[in-house]
Amino acid sequence: MTTHDDEALLATGEIELIGLIESSSNSALLAQVSTEGASSMAIYKPEEGERPLRDFPPRIYRRERAAYVLSDALGWDIVPPTVLRDDAPFGPGSVQKFVPHDPTQHYFTLYDSHPETHEQLLRVAVFDVVANNTDRKGGHVLLDPDGHVWGIDQGLCFSAPFKLRTVIWEFAGEEIPPELVKDLEPMLDDLPSELEDLLFPVEQLAIQMRITELLEAGRLPFDETGGYRIPWPPL
């Protein structure tokens, strides 16, 4: 099944709730999404379960979709297929394909013990700068059985002020690979049109400003705060 097949399934399938993911700060529910011909495990994040935040507007579930739209447009396959559903059991929310993974593996173990993932991890680091990810914890980086690295929990992204908080600092100062530069350059002229419905105009402009700064620097930034741009808890 291709990524866009997964997206179609998530958008149209019947949602059967399985249970609450206890570790989630906002309500995240494990579900199975099924049609007559296919099914997939998924994570459903309803607006009803969101906690009010001082620095993000309501409906952060829409930013999960925005992160997928950006990742898909770049061709990076970082964010699992994610759709918006108004007809879900607890009302409007995001539905994201569940990534099978070993829960003992996370960013820190991958970086230390799986050097073959470093190229993918660097790509996640670039994506997080572009998306202004404010909550890249180690446990939000998953390795699937095929060796592909995914990033989940992107609700706290796309703020216009620079708020990057991430555990991925091992690549600070490294050059951005030419192939990633080539993928980013078209975004300076045209962002995916769907982002107009998901983000504020100033947030869309900020994406392009961050890309401009990244391409001008040619390398990933350092943590200029001296170690404070790390989410809590880090895992």
Steps between C-alpha positions, in 0.01 A plus 500: 500500500637841404501807721206652315308172520551518877374857497185399313435215743540729802269759344213265415525192721287417801674591826487249783655621826727260686630698796665810643876548475573586863829682445350765271469855638197557278250220445643259244298191421607179332252401232449269208382653173338259258333480162378188324839446339756624752565604857766684695583581859491873563535772761194723539548838672166671560471873552285422802801352681739791446632697795493880461846642426631852551720508193289304246143557387232230538467217249865400506390173338488695173875556530548124492346508154706805403821316595398206282413729209842667520689170539311349207562804278872481573499127421670424831251249648570613854142542624271196472186548286266729694148617421235716662166341589188684615303177533729325750353353824585799721461764233752683282862393526801360319541134405856385437623162385654309789868416453595147617818536704705369788408727796848456651647680198492879473716785373776448757535126442480545123770765497730303732449147367369532144734716294317386186210725610711817526416621152129471577542659843676799343206538263265503801717771657470715186125442487462607862680828437276572200183403691620676818432189708459599863483149642736251332546249780714190458193278511350686205756338267405146399672231296262271313577133413621604153767731643314823422511784754176684572420809704174514694322754727532812288210694653732761649647625174484800267496783753612823333751596776800266501434245776704197397530251786650165410728226627665472157809717540769251398480631142536868593739674261491221243450593136156446354535231231454627141200275439317657796590848378351410162178385669473818709566758230156476328333578834642850485255578220208267565395327819239223477167674446327302774713678761289810431209321671707361787733783606485876544652709218781620730584137581522413131732795442711392796552157339652666194711731716643203689575321172674813371715521812584128481602517135704815553684340791537170315511311826288412801495756784659469842308544823584862568333484844770274640289190539152627577335408170413151622140392578408357838497217556759424231362149444 
